[in-house]
Amino acid sequence: MSLVLGPIHYWMFGKIRTTEAREAGIVSAFKAKYGAEADKILDQVYKKYPKSDNNRPLDELLANKSIHQGIQTLIVDVETREAAIVAAFCAKYPDAAKVAADAAHKHGVSCGKDAVKSKGLSAADCNSTSKTFEIMGDFHSDGMPCDRGAQVVSDSDKCTSWDHENCVHEPYWRNAGADFLTMCNIVNEWIAGFGEGVNQKISYQRAKTLAAGDRSCLSSFEIKNDK
């Protein structure tokens, strides 16, 4: 291994684990919805894209690869497998995309609530879209640190907007045979759920997305006005 494992590598590993947990939530939803047929579909997917070994420590998972290459491989593996699972079910069931998006939203809510507890956030923290976006970065995998992930374009306690000029996930999703917009919707449902998990008053808006043919993505967290 070319470098010593440090905090940033475990930080990235935590985000990979979050993606794996979202995938597991989607798989559970498919099993609940489609019964025994779901296991047959999953068996076929796992032959090509084996399940992660969550019990192995990071240094073992990276094996003899460089740290950067090893972590990038873990990201590619989980995002490709998640997309392959979604693609396989969408090919058979017309409502599978909605089932997956609903499961992703549910997992996002749970993750947001866990973030509040684990980080000891105050009521004031949870009433800030800026803080919510910041802590989401500890859970949401959006490429390697060297990639141009989400970039904040406007920021305040009541509204935080960010954009993407390219989608780091798209190649993995397309390689798995998944529809770009379907996968984008699933991830965006997770983001919306995360905001709600931090504070039920936080709403998520997606104004533009590359997956729908826009030249960039534009998203925002906003605090809904009390009525």
C-alpha positions, 0 to 999 in steps of 0.5 A: 500500500503506497500510503498510510490510511488516514482520516480522509480514507475512513471518511470516504469509506463511511460514505461508501458504507452509506451507499451500501446501506441504501442499496440494502434498503432498496433490495429489502424493498424489492424483496418485500414487493416482489417476493421469491422472484426478487431472489432469482433476479438478485442471484443473477445480478450478484453473479456479475456484481458480487455483494460487498464483504462489509465485515472486512476492515478497510486495509484488507478491502484495499488489498495491494492496491494504492489507497486512491485506486482501492477506494475508487474501486470500492465506489465503482463496485457499489454504485455499479451494483446498485444500478445493476440491481435497479436496472434488472428490476426495472426491466421486469416490473413497471413500478420498480423505479418508484419502489427503489426511489421510495426506499432510497427516500426512507433510507435518507430520512433514517440517515439524516436522523442518525446524523443529528444524533451522532453529531450531537446537533443542536436545534439551531444546527438543524434549522440551518440548510447550510449546516444540513448540506455540510453534514450531508457531505459526510454521508453522501458519496459524490466522487473522490475528493479530487473530483468536482462534486457538488459546488455551493452557489448560494448559501444561507441558513434558510436556503442553500443551493449547489450545482454539478457541471458533470455527473461522476455517477453516470458512467457507472450507472450506464455501464450497469445498464441503468437509466440515467434519469431513474438513478438520478431520481433515486439519489435525489430522493435520498438527498430529499430524505436526508434533509427531512431527517435532519429537520422536517421543515427542510424541503429539497428542490431539483431545478435542473439535472444533467440526466434530463438533458440540462447543461448542469445540475442545480439543487437546493435545500430550503426551510419551508415557511410555517403556516 
